[in-house]
């Protein structure tokens, strides 16, 4: 399952001391947890991987939009930070 592989990636990032990757993975896990809580009131999908893929696609889209806005605004350092997160996602 994707959720398990993300959790194992979190452990690997902690062991390696890769703080930027660890922060991005923690953000991914938080978004997945938010979606789980959101779906408690509704119908949860049968396929957990589909839920995780949907969360990752939305996060990637947000990062791409943010990168474009930062580049248009001349904030290259923020665009690079978003690009780093996008690479992890």
Secondary structure, DSSP 8 states (H G I E B T S, - for coil): -HHHHHHHHHHHHHHHT-HHHHHHHHHHHHHHHHHHHHHHSS---S-HHHHHHHHHHHHHHHHHHHHHHHHHTT-HHHHHHHHHHHHH-
